[in-house]
């Protein structure tokens, strides 16, 4: 518990500085100084989390490098990826003297982005309960492979468990498709636990190279040694390798998986001049959010057709209510109201919202309500603010939640 309290206290210290920065912004602080300060505060929060998770990072690492160090083996950190990128984008625009490329009211967006990162980190820290930091399940780690010891909570929705078990029986590669926060990663953790197989997770990003997946030569003292990448470790040891948000990786990187997804089940390692035959228990799983794809960023049809495709969506109301109750440790009445409100709010997707209310966002709102925030306040900071900056859309969403929590209105 002491570690959790210390983590929350450290994050709250940064939050105090963020709110002071917000006051300076309201008083007319110049945008360049605001962006520099904002990037530094975001980096400070990531350094706190890296220290809590005992993950190494370079002392001169920039914000995106800190995020990459944090996301390694922990795909839930993808949630704050776009926030970090947004701050760096503002910084690069100002350096290049391209203020015309910035969005409207960038000063407010800097503060909004910092608050979102803080809220996400603190919500996870509060759910830690002092037993573990930023982890939903206990894991044993050996040689970079993770074996889940405790059963990750997962509520089946349809036939997804049966389909995955059938694919596992024939060692067929699987593709999980669905919107953000609908349970794809938790489902895979549950299946890895059920199958008693180690899980290797790679959070894909645009700078991911084939060497990051396969391995590279390193200099140790007077020697040059080879270090396997996460994909190679999984292939050798018979683990489940999970490439999360694979479309974020470069196309020339993803083609390295092709020989693993057909009858060959081989991994070529060009730098060693060898091909590794996959362990009989090796399985490859990829995921992505179809709603984010464009003509310029999508999986090639030749890649998609190599996988068994499993579609995910937000669960039915009864199932989603049980999930929110369990994950947020809240009562049924309020969980049911949150889920019902989300059902109405999701109808606004065709009216300007890029993303609808996710199950994960409902859990965050529920956790904040259990922590003492009133319902509308919790829904505003956990659901509405991260979804939109449009005042009219925000008010429309708030009105929906007022309907289901009239005692708070």
C-alpha positions in Angstrom: 0.0 0.0 0.0 2.9 2.4 0.8 4.2 2.1 -2.8 0.7 2.9 -4.2 0.3 5.9 -1.9 3.7 7.2 -2.9 2.9 6.8 -6.6 -0.4 8.6 -6.2 1.3 11.4 -4.2 4.0 11.8 -6.9 1.3 12.1 -9.6 -0.7 14.6 -7.5 2.4 16.7 -7.2 2.6 17.0 -11.0 -1.1 17.7 -11.1 -0.6 20.7 -8.8 1.9 22.0 -11.3 -0.5 21.3 -14.2 -3.2 23.4 -12.6 -0.7 26.2 -11.9 0.2 26.0 -15.6 -3.5 26.2 -16.5 -3.8 29.4 -14.5 -0.8 30.9 -16.3 -2.3 29.9 -19.6 -5.6 31.7 -18.7 -3.5 34.7 -17.7 -1.9 34.9 -21.2 1.2 32.7 -21.0 2.9 32.6 -24.5 2.2 29.4 -26.4 5.9 28.4 -26.9 6.6 28.5 -23.2 3.4 26.7 -22.4 4.2 23.9 -24.8 7.7 23.4 -23.5 6.4 23.3 -19.9 3.6 20.9 -21.0 6.0 18.5 -22.6 8.1 18.5 -19.5 5.2 17.8 -17.1 4.0 15.0 -19.3 7.5 13.5 -19.3 7.6 13.9 -15.5 4.5 11.8 -15.2 5.9 9.1 -17.5 9.2 9.0 -15.5 7.1 8.5 -12.3 5.4 5.5 -13.9 8.6 4.1 -15.3 10.2 4.2 -11.9 7.1 2.5 -10.3 7.3 -0.3 -12.9 11.1 -0.6 -12.6 11.5 0.0 -16.3 14.8 1.4 -17.5 15.0 4.5 -19.7 17.8 6.9 -21.0 18.3 10.0 -18.8 18.0 12.2 -21.9 15.0 10.4 -23.3 12.3 12.6 -24.9 8.6 12.3 -24.3 8.0 9.7 -27.0 11.0 7.7 -26.0 9.7 7.6 -22.4 6.3 6.4 -23.7 7.9 3.6 -25.8 9.9 2.5 -22.7 6.6 2.5 -20.7 4.5 0.7 -23.3 6.9 -2.2 -23.7 5.1 -5.3 -22.5 2.1 -3.2 -21.4 -0.2 -2.4 -24.3 -2.7 -0.5 -22.1 -0.3 2.4 -22.2 -1.3 2.9 -25.9 -4.2 4.9 -24.5 -1.9 7.9 -23.8 0.1 7.5 -27.0 -1.9 10.0 -29.0 -1.7 12.5 -26.1 2.1 12.3 -26.1 2.2 12.6 -29.9 -0.1 15.6 -29.8 2.2 17.5 -27.4 5.3 16.7 -29.6 3.4 17.8 -32.7 2.7 21.2 -31.1 6.4 21.5 -30.2 7.6 20.6 -33.7 5.1 23.0 -35.3 6.5 25.8 -33.3 10.1 24.9 -33.9 9.4 24.8 -37.7 7.5 28.1 -37.4 4.3 26.4 -38.7 1.8 27.8 -36.2 -0.7 27.7 -39.1 -0.7 23.9 -38.7 -1.8 24.0 -35.1 -5.5 23.3 -34.2 -7.8 26.1 -32.9 -7.0 27.1 -29.3 -3.8 25.1 -28.9 -3.2 26.6 -25.5 -6.4 25.0 -24.1 -5.5 21.8 -25.8 -2.1 21.6 -24.1 -3.8 21.8 -20.7 -6.6 19.4 -21.7 -4.0 16.8 -22.9 -2.0 17.0 -19.7 -5.1 16.6 -17.6 -6.1 13.5 -19.6 -2.7 11.9 -19.1 -2.8 12.6 -15.4 -6.4 11.2 -15.0 -5.5 8.0 -16.8 -2.3 7.4 -14.8 -3.9 8.2 -11.4 -7.0 6.1 -12.1 -4.7 3.1 -12.7 -2.7 3.9 -9.6 -5.9 4.0 -7.5 -7.0 0.6 -8.8 -3.6 -0.8 -7.8 -4.7 -1.2 -4.2 -1.1 -1.4 -3.1 -0.6 -5.0 -4.3 0.8 -4.3 -7.7 1.6 -1.3 -9.9 -0.2 -0.9 -13.2 -1.0 -4.5 -13.7 -4.4 -6.2 -13.8 -3.0 -9.7 -13.2 -0.1 -11.3 -11.4 2.6 -12.6 -13.7 5.7 -14.7 -13.5 8.5 -13.5 -15.8 11.3 -15.6 -17.2 13.6 -14.6 -20.1 11.2 -11.9 -21.2 8.2 -14.2 -21.3 5.3 -13.7 -19.0 3.1 -16.5 -17.6 -0.2 -15.3 -16.0 -0.7 -16.8 -12.6 -4.0 -15.4 -11.6 -7.0 -15.6 -13.9 -7.7 -12.3 -15.6 -11.4 -11.4 -15.3 -13.2 -11.7 -18.6 -16.9 -12.0 -19.4 -17.6 -14.0 -22.6 -20.0 -12.3 -24.9 -20.6 -14.8 -27.7 -18.5 -17.7 -29.1 -15.1 -16.0 -28.9 -13.6 -18.5 -26.4 -14.7 -21.5 -28.5 -13.4 -19.9 -31.7 -10.1 -19.1 -30.2 -9.7 -22.6 -28.7 -10.4 -24.1 -32.1 -7.7 -21.8 -33.7 -5.3 -22.7 -30.9 -5.9 -26.4 -31.6 -4.6 -26.0 -35.1 -2.1 -23.2 -34.2 -3.8 -20.8 -36.6 -2.9 -17.1 -36.4 -5.7 -14.9 -35.0 -6.6 -11.3 -35.7 -8.7 -9.4 -33.1 -10.6 -6.5 -34.5 -12.7 -4.0 -32.6 -13.0 -0.5 -31.1 -10.7 0.9 -28.4 -11.5 -0.3 -24.9 -13.8 -3.2 -25.8 -11.8 -6.0 -24.2 -9.5 -7.4 -26.9 -6.4 -7.4 -24.8 -8.1 -8.7 -21.7 -9.6 -11.5 -23.8 -6.2 -12.5 -25.0 -4.8 -12.4 -21.4 -7.6 -14.6 -20.3 -7.0 -17.1 -23.1 -3.2 -17.2 -22.4 -4.0 -17.9 -18.7 -6.5 -20.6 -19.8 -4.0 -22.3 -22.1 -1.2 -21.9 -19.5 1.0 -20.4 -22.2 3.4 -17.5 -21.7 2.4 -14.2 -23.4 4.7 -11.8 -25.2 3.1 -8.4 -26.0 4.5 -5.9 -28.5 2.9 -2.5 -28.7 3.3 -1.5 -32.3 4.2 2.0 -33.3 5.4 3.8 -36.4 9.1 3.6 -35.5 8.9 -0.2 -34.9 11.5 -2.0 -37.1 12.0 -5.6 -38.0 15.0 -5.6 -35.7 12.8 -4.6 -32.8 10.7 -7.7 -33.4 13.4 -10.2 -34.5 16.6 -9.1 -32.7 19.9 -7.3 -33.2 23.6 -7.5 -32.5 24.8 -5.7 -29.3 28.3 -4.9 -28.1 29.1 -6.2 -24.7 32.7 -5.4 -23.6 34.9 -6.6 -26.4 32.3 -9.0 -27.9 29.4 -8.7 -30.3 26.5 -10.7 -29.1 23.1 -11.5 -30.6 19.9 -10.6 -28.6 16.6 -12.1 -29.6 13.7 -9.8 -30.1 10.3 -10.5 -28.5 9.0 -12.3 -31.6 12.0 -14.6 -31.8 11.7 -15.4 -28.1 8.1 -16.3 -28.5 8.9 -18.5 -31.6 11.7 -20.3 -29.8 9.8 -20.8 -26.5 6.3 -21.6 -27.7 4.7 -18.5 -26.3 1.7 -16.5 -27.6 3.0 -13.4 -29.4 0.6 -10.5 -29.4 1.2 -7.6 -31.8 -1.1 -4.9 -30.5 -2.3 -2.2 -33.0 -0.3 -3.8 -35.7 -1.3 -1.2 -38.4 0.8 1.4 -36.5 3.9 -0.5 -37.5 5.6 0.1 -40.9 4.5 -2.2 -43.7 8.1 -3.4 -44.3 8.2 -4.4 -40.7 5.0 -6.5 -40.6 5.9 -8.6 -43.6 8.4 -10.4 -41.4 5.5 -12.3 -39.8 4.2 -13.7 -43.1 6.3 -17.0 -43.0 4.9 -17.6 -39.5 1.3 -17.4 -40.7 1.2 -20.2 -43.2 2.2 -23.9 -43.4 5.9 -23.0 -43.1 5.8 -21.6 -39.5 9.3 -20.3 -40.0 11.0 -17.1 -38.9 13.8 -15.9 -41.1 16.6 -14.1 -39.3 18.5 -12.5 -42.1 21.3 -11.0 -39.9 22.1 -14.6 -38.7 21.4 -16.2 -42.1 19.1 -18.8 -40.5 15.5 -19.7 -40.4 13.9 -20.8 -37.1 11.1 -23.3 -37.1 8.4 -22.2 -34.6 7.9 -24.2 -31.4 4.8 -26.4 -31.7 3.0 -24.3 -29.1 3.8 -20.9 -30.7 0.8 -18.8 -31.7 0.6 -15.4 -33.3 -2.2 -12.9 -32.5 -2.6 -9.4 -33.9 -5.1 -6.7 -33.1 -6.2 -3.4 -34.5 -9.1 -0.9 -34.4 -10.8 -0.8 -37.9 -12.2 2.6 -37.1 -8.8 4.2 -37.2 -7.8 2.9 -40.5 -7.3 5.0 -43.7 -6.2 4.2 -47.2 -2.6 5.1 -46.2 -2.6 3.1 -42.9 -4.2 -0.3 -43.1 -3.2 -4.0 -43.3 -2.6 -5.3 -46.7 -5.3 -7.8 -47.9 -2.5 -10.4 -48.3 -1.7 -10.0 -44.6 -5.3 -10.0 -43.4 -6.1 -13.2 -45.3 -3.5 -15.1 -43.3 -5.4 -14.8 -40.1 -8.6 -16.1 -38.5 -10.6 -12.9 -38.0 -12.5 -12.3 -34.7 -14.7 -9.2 -34.4 -15.2 -7.5 -31.0 -17.6 -4.8 -30.0 -18.9 -3.4 -26.8 -20.8 -6.1 -24.8 -24.5 -6.2 -24.3 -25.9 -4.1 -21.5 -26.2 -7.0 -19.0 -22.7 -8.2 -19.6 -21.2 -4.7 -19.6 -23.0 -4.0 -16.3 -21.3 -7.0 -14.7 -17.9 -5.9 -16.1 -18.2 -2.4 -14.7 -19.4 -3.7 -11.3 -16.4 -6.0 -11.1 -13.7 -3.8 -12.5 -14.8 -0.6 -10.7 -16.0 -2.4 -7.5 -19.3 -0.5 -7.6 -22.9 -1.2 -6.9 -25.3 -2.6 -9.5 -27.6 0.4 -9.6 -25.0 2.9 -10.6 -23.2 0.5 -12.9 -26.5 -0.2 -14.7 -27.1 3.6 -15.1 -23.6 4.1 -16.5 -24.1 1.4 -19.1 -27.6 2.6 -20.0 -26.2 6.2 -20.5 -23.4 4.8 -22.6 -25.9 3.1 -24.9 -27.5 6.4 -25.6 -24.2 8.3 -25.9 -22.9 5.8 -28.5 -25.7 7.0 -30.8 -23.8 10.3 -31.2 -21.0 8.7 -33.2 -22.6 9.8 -36.5 -22.9 13.3 -35.3 -19.3 14.2 -35.0 -17.7 11.9 -32.4 -14.7 10.0 -33.7 -14.9 7.5 -30.9 -17.8 6.4 -28.7 -17.9 5.7 -25.0 -15.8 2.6 -24.4 -16.3 0.0 -21.7 -12.9 1.1 -20.3 -14.1 4.7 -20.0 -17.2 3.4 -18.0 -14.9 1.6 -15.7 -12.8 4.7 -15.1 -16.0 6.7 -14.4 -17.2 4.0 -12.0 -13.8 3.9 -10.2 -13.9 7.7 -9.8 -17.4 7.5 -8.4 -16.4 4.9 -5.9 -13.4 7.2 -5.0 -15.9 9.9 -4.0 -16.6 12.0 -7.1 -20.2 12.6 -7.9 -21.6 10.9 -11.0 -21.7 13.8 -13.4 -18.2 15.0 -12.4 -16.8 11.5 -12.8 -18.5 11.1 -16.2 -17.3 14.5 -17.4 -13.6 13.8 -16.7 -13.5 10.1 -17.5 -15.8 10.0 -20.5 -16.8 13.4 -22.0 -13.6 15.4 -21.8 -11.4 12.7 -23.4 -14.0 12.2 -26.2 -14.6 15.7 -27.5 -13.5 19.3 -27.4 -16.7 20.5 -29.1 -18.8 22.4 -26.5 -22.1 21.4 -28.2 -21.2 17.7 -28.3 -19.9 17.8 -24.8 -23.1 19.4 -23.6 -25.2 16.8 -25.5 -23.2 14.0 -23.8 -23.6 15.6 -20.4 -27.3 15.9 -20.9 -27.5 12.1 -21.6 -25.7 11.4 -18.3 -27.9 13.9 -16.4 -30.9 11.8 -17.6 -29.6 8.7 -15.9 -28.2 10.4 -12.8 -31.0 13.0 -12.1 -30.1 13.3 -8.5 -26.7 14.8 -9.6 -28.2 17.3 -12.1 
